[in-house]
Amino acid sequence: MMKTMLVMMMVTVMTMMMVMLKMVLGWRMMMKMMIMMMMVTVMMMMMILGLEDDDDDDDGDTGVGG
């Protein structure tokens, strides 16, 4: 549940940053920034999902063994 909230918050922050970047920089620059941001977001999500071996929900919701 906590991880879902984290991901939702990240997506919301990204969307707001995209809107601000579009207003400031215009479309072409925004697309470049968006690709970079998506790569960073994927890396952060991998880190969050990788650090989950210490939480205490033992229902095995992830396919990855820790």
Secondary structure, DSSP 8 states (H G I E B T S, - for coil): -HHHHHHHHHHHHHHHHHHHHHHHH-HHHHHHHHHHHHHHHHHHHHHHHHTGGGS---S--SSS--
